[in-house]
Amino acid sequence: MIAQAERNQIIDLINREVVPAIGCTEPIAVALCTARAAETLDGEPEKITVRLSANILKNAMGVGIPGTGMIGLPIAVALGALVGRSEYQLEVLRDVTPEAVERGRRMIDGRRIAICLKEDADEKLYIEAEAEAAGHRAVAVIAGGHTSFVFVSRDGEVLLDRRTPAADGGEDDDVSLTLARVWDFAMTSPLDELRFILETSRLNKAAAERSFAGEFGHCVGRTLCCDRERKVMGDSIFTRILSYTSAACDARMAGAMIPVMSNSGSGNQGIAATLPVVVYAEETHASEEQTIRALTLSHLTVIYIKQSLGRLSALCGCVVAATGSSCGITYLMGGGYDQAAAAVKNMIANLTGMICDGAKPSCALKVSSGVSTAVMSALLAVEGKCVTSAEGIIDDDVDRSIRKLTAIGREGMAATDRLVLDIMTHKKPADCER
């Protein structure tokens, strides 16, 4: 059993990384940064300039902004300045009203917002918001994490400066994890210390059920519930896992004003780490304790993998999140640590290389692919089937396998990331028709 001091560290880590969010976290983080700049300016900005790293730009271009019916960064920036409150963190836009949206439209039409690429950004997650009004100027910078402010100034007076050392991943470095340590924590910690993780189930399941009742994105989740699809795929635990998980993603990517519980700065990661486990637990009548431990295992596995992958990468986050849920499902199927490790290897052997081409409604399709593989990997693992070290990038040691996955996503796919961004930013108008 892990010592109390170490458990407290890990619990603090989970509480930092598993937090509520409204909307896609990249444009919301931009709105958050803009809100802080506007608050520091102490008045409505006459002009806002936002400078972003390539990965932020990529993930914020094609996603719906909650409460607006609009897509993309300009309205997120405008609303961050007009009604955003930085103390709300990733729920910064929860006070949006139709009147605020109309004011935001006028701000955009008045060409008061400029958005550009920060060419020399060292961080993959970098947001700089500059707000100007009446001869005054305020600057806010987020780097390394979606809510991590590293610099704030007003009229040249520095109010906050944490730019050195670099903020990227700094909060994660104080907790060293392995898959075995993740398993031990989830399985042996007193239940009352873990009960908070049930909030992920409440929020993310509510988002899915809201999605079933509306028209969001590509309606992947709702489509999977239709009679024709049931005739093809059946009505099973598996299809309900796919429909619930993709439905929550549908709503979030379409810009629904619905909070979800995120993981490591991504709502989709939080959804994919939560709902497959919750649906399987409910359908198999798992106990509350089993559900809590499975959810803890899933979410902490995601956090562990993201420590070496980084917040943003060319590797789709659903690969990581679904790996977490595969571990949780494996446990619920009666598997032990060895089977969970096998599930991780099966996931890595299958999904490595799935690219991230930005946050958008079709992320629901990638999420459904990820969680379908999660179920299959768990089933194989509990049957004693595991991809071996003779195959591809898999290593006998599960932690080394994870490091190989994250190295490919972090370093090996860097050129892919640049090419994807170039393609996305040079589309002809006809390519963008909806």
Secondary structure as GFF3:
##gff-version 3
##sequence-region A 1 434
A	DSSP	alpha_helix	4	17	.	.	.	ID=ss1
A	DSSP	beta_strand	20	22	.	.	.	ID=ss2
A	DSSP	alpha_helix	25	41	.	.	.	ID=ss3
A	DSSP	beta_strand	47	52	.	.	.	ID=ss4
A	DSSP	alpha_helix	54	60	.	.	.	ID=ss5
A	DSSP	beta_strand	64	65	.	.	.	ID=ss6
A	DSSP	beta_strand	70	71	.	.	.	ID=ss7
A	DSSP	alpha_helix	73	82	.	.	.	ID=ss8
A	DSSP	three_ten_helix	86	91	.	.	.	ID=ss9
A	DSSP	alpha_helix	98	109	.	.	.	ID=ss10
A	DSSP	beta_strand	113	117	.	.	.	ID=ss11
A	DSSP	beta_strand	126	133	.	.	.	ID=ss12
A	DSSP	beta_strand	136	143	.	.	.	ID=ss13
A	DSSP	beta_strand	149	154	.	.	.	ID=ss14
A	DSSP	beta_strand	157	161	.	.	.	ID=ss15
A	DSSP	three_ten_helix	172	174	.	.	.	ID=ss16
A	DSSP	alpha_helix	179	188	.	.	.	ID=ss17
A	DSSP	alpha_helix	191	194	.	.	.	ID=ss18
A	DSSP	three_ten_helix	195	197	.	.	.	ID=ss19
A	DSSP	alpha_helix	198	212	.	.	.	ID=ss20
A	DSSP	alpha_helix	220	223	.	.	.	ID=ss21
A	DSSP	alpha_helix	227	233	.	.	.	ID=ss22
A	DSSP	alpha_helix	237	253	.	.	.	ID=ss23
A	DSSP	beta_strand	259	261	.	.	.	ID=ss24
A	DSSP	alpha_helix	267	283	.	.	.	ID=ss25
A	DSSP	alpha_helix	288	309	.	.	.	ID=ss26
A	DSSP	alpha_helix	317	332	.	.	.	ID=ss27
A	DSSP	alpha_helix	337	351	.	.	.	ID=ss28
A	DSSP	alpha_helix	363	382	.	.	.	ID=ss29
A	DSSP	alpha_helix	398	407	.	.	.	ID=ss30
A	DSSP	pi_helix	408	412	.	.	.	ID=ss31
A	DSSP	alpha_helix	414	425	.	.	.	ID=ss32
A	DSSP	three_ten_helix	429	432	.	.	.	ID=ss33
###
